């Protein structure tokens, strides 16, 4: 389950990879382009659904931990 959650998080952060290079030369890129690519990553329509699922899973884990005592 942890691997699945990590895979989802990595796939959702894929647009943020756009301004990172192997040499970490983000500062040498066009500033407007970097800002636009970062905003594209934040505008993912599935992001709200994935975060809701993560919150639900976390809440279930907390409830399970509380009921275990």
Secondary structure as GFF3:
##gff-version 3
##sequence-region A 1 69
A	DSSP	alpha_helix	2	12	.	.	.	ID=ss1
A	DSSP	three_ten_helix	14	19	.	.	.	ID=ss2
A	DSSP	three_ten_helix	26	28	.	.	.	ID=ss3
A	DSSP	alpha_helix	31	42	.	.	.	ID=ss4
A	DSSP	alpha_helix	47	68	.	.	.	ID=ss5
###
